[in-house]
Amino acid sequence: MGELQSALDALATVDLDEFSDGVLLEHLREVLVAANRLAAHATRVTRRADVRTACEHDGAKTMQSWLRGHVRVAGSLAKDLVAHGRMLEHLPATEEAFTDGILGTDQVQLIAEIAKPANLELAHAQGIDVVAVEAALVELARRGTHRDLQRAVGEYLAKLDPDGPEPDPTEERALTLVQHPDGTWTIGGSLDAVGGQKVATALESISAAGRCAGDVRSRAQRGGDALVQLADLALTTGDLPVLRTVKPHVIVTIGVQDLVDPATSPGAATTGLGATISAARARWQACDASVTRILLDPEGLPIDVGRDQRVVPAHIRKAVELRDQRCVFAGCEAPRWFCDVHHLVEWAHGGKTSLDNSALLCERHHTKVHHGFRIERDDTAPPGQRWHTYRPDGTRIIVAAPLRT
């Protein structure tokens, strides 16, 4: 292990900028093969420790708990290390290719599906040569793409039990939402084939509708925006199940002084789930929301709670939608039902909730306007050209006219 550590130390000092493109790519190939070989060895060591219950040496109950507590790996990785070690005993060709660095952990995880006890029982009952199936999958993994391997394993498992009971799709669905100390969230999970198709179709339609000229977001960013927009649409309709006698809604709490102060004021507001956000973001949320006034005593306890008041009444929103039709930010085509009603002069600063002081903005561009961009309406311009958008430096965003054919 000392020689291995020395080799890794030497790699850390390599000046990659001295490599030509070809040499750099070959170096990466070699490093990934070495990483696969190390992962294979880690799996093999985990298996021996699992068989010998070596975790008892440190007072741990299972190898998974030892890996989580002593090596501080994620629970999913600990589970995979133990599971792969057990399954590779039934997959000698896979283990050999893994040890040689030809296969990586992702490929091993796919092929390992055929060695699950239930799948092995079905194969043996039908006289299927699992060794031959494994050899074919390993060869495909050597030459084909990861997608090719996914498809081949899926087809094998589907044919393995064609007359079996139709699986409950809800058993194949899982979703986790983890909120971090800074208020951001990480999403993880899996969906069955049909459920995933539904979600992907809904997100793709929203993502496509939210495209605009000069959009430089990655596909992942567009997908994240689409997921938030999907939640916005569901919350806005009011058709979601009642949550503890109250319709589900996003809660933001901010002091009145921070609300009217034009400064960004980071950390001035809190969400209903405990995240801290800036006053600027709270003002953006308050643009088209219900507001409740709460008076506090010197100790911070509420002494009076006013009634909820909708900042933008329904009749104002209908008028704004009829006039603007869609997001008015230059180049955006997001439809009206994606949009908030933005106050050109914020109501907290005395701006009236009126047709003249309102504009439709999608979530993304509503954020932009609250962070330096600006929109203005020119009633003297022809319809369809009355909204002008300006960058933080004061220059106007001009959308090129469509080419004539």
Secondary structure, 3 states (H helix, E strand, C coil): CHHHHHHHHHHHCCCHHHCCHHHHHHHHHHHHHHHHHHHHHHHHHHHHHHHCCHHHHHCCCCHHHHHHHHCCCCHHHHHHHHHHHHHHHHCHHHHHHHHCCCCCHHHHHHHHHHHCHHHHHHHHHCCCCHHHHHHHHHHHHHHCCHHHHHHHHHHHHHHHCCCCCCCCHHHHCEEEEEECCCCCEEEEEECCHHHHHHHHHHHHHHHHHCCECCCCCCHHHHHHHHHHHHHHHHHHHCCCCCECCECCCCCEEECHHHHHCCCCCCCCEEECCCCEECHHHHHHHHCCCEECCEEECCCCCEEEECCCEECCCHHHHHHHHHHHCECCCCCECCEHHHEEEEECCCHHHCCCCCCCCEEEEEHHHHHHHCCCCEEEECCCCCCCCCEEEECCCCCECCCCCCCCC
